Amino acid sequence: MSTILYPSPIVGPIHSRRLGISLGVNVNPADSKICTFDCIYCEVGYNSWHRPTSKRPSREHIASCLEAKLKEMKAQGSSLDVITFSGNGEPTGHPQFLGIVEDTILLRNRYYPEAKVSVLTNSTLAHIPEVHRALELVDNNIMKLDTIDPDYINKVDRPTSPAYDVKEVIEQMQLFKGHVIIQTMFMHGTDDLGNDVSNTSDRYVDPWLDAIRRIKPSEVMIYTIDRDTPCAHLSKATHDELNAIRDRVAAEGFECIAAY
């Protein structure tokens, strides 16, 4: 199915289902994808489709472009709810990520002090001290946890490193002591090999919910497919399914948002 690449380093602003009016920061190249996951539902496509052909934008270039855009939006009287790190792959992999976050917070304070700074991360690099520090600094540290089942992770999220261990990822999430928002994709369908990848049943939800209890996040975001995916055999979780999972999370005392 058709997928997209985002401009770099500034995207939008766009309307996010979960975050509102969002100005994106893409710290990866505009013509390629750099990611430590190779998710079958990624709107940017598979890693092999977009091999790096250029360098990541520098810290200085990102700050310059972001300031120019914020000035323009301010002059036009535009609203802004959030500045969001996402884009063409995993943002925390940029070697200057901590400095970029620090620059972004300074610019946010100068132009849109009420806006939040968010990071959408697949959680694979949170063990790196500089990445952990950057995620502590932002308002919304949004970390992916689609399941705790290793077989499912290998079929759907497809980590690029064989050292990936979801138990260690959960331990890293716990270290944020509540300064973390868990983001989970629920869906139906099969992967490209015909394996079932539906994850709305108790088989997946029960252990995932147990991990939520251990992590103690400030919020949980559950969502389903909204855009084209590289795997053509995927379909949405239903409203009723998402609502039921949302209600189970809420019953445990955690705020939960369901995006359809």
Disulfide bonds with the S-S distance in Angstrom:
none
